[in-house]
Amino acid sequence: MENRIITANRIVVKVGTSSLIYPNGAINFETFDQLAYTLSALNNQGKELILVSSGAIGVGLNKMHLKKRPTEIGAQQALAAIGQSELMTLFTQRFNHYMTNIAQVLLTHDVFDYPKSDQFVMNTFNCLLNDNVIPIVNENDTVATDELDHKTTFGDNDQLSAIVASHVNADLLVVLSDINGFYDRNPKKFTNANLINQVSKIDDEDFSVAGGTGSRFGTGGMRTKLLAAKRMLDEDRQMVLANGKDPRVILDILAGKQVGTLFSRTTPQLKEGVTHE
């Protein structure tokens, strides 16, 4: 199989809770370390990286020794506040090991809805990237609510990562999930499901294959990932959906290996200089 050539300098990486937290609720330290290693290595190569990380409530549950996520919104927001602090502590420890500076950026949807606040946060991103600092982004779960016409929530971090990629004019969005990519049918149910190497257009049939947000494809479901991919395609940007079990897969993606599913309106050039049939 011939390799792709993906040229990307400004890259947004999204990692989900399922990659950072084991099913039993314990923290997956290996993923934290491999993620820090990979992004630090790319940062040293001159790449501009933004990490969108879920996991605040999951880490909060672990910190408070709770097995079940509470249903009350205030309790969830309290757990997010506890977990976000712990999440950044874990990232700081691992990125410090690889001598890479990071910063926390907590966002609500209305930041992007108003031109002045949008410009301010974009200035912050650009200053951090110019200083070789990796911003770590999450939704500000402790204050994000939807009331009347004042929208503050993104809905999920797949959408947040796509919105951030759009606003910072990223070349590539990499979404790390608990599945190898986008299949022609649910691989958890069908043994003959086939991984789709590249998608250039997303239609209603694709969403029907993806199922609802409650599907077992990942924390936010495959549908939310397709919505993020559609936003990237509509803006003529690229996105790769890949398995985040080993975040070093990002290095494989940028090396041109055909892992995961590439969402791109144009067929990437191959290393031999021929077009992909």
PyMOL commands that set and color helices and strands:
alter all, ss='L'
color gray80, all
select helices_A, chain A and resi 17-20+29-44+56-63+73-97+110-113+115-130+157-167+204-210+221-234+249-254
alter helices_A, ss='H'
color red, helices_A
select strands_A, chain A and resi 10-15+48-53+102-107+134-139+146-147+150-151+172-177+198-199+238-243+261-263
alter strands_A, ss='S'
color yellow, strands_A
deselect
rebuild
show_as cartoon
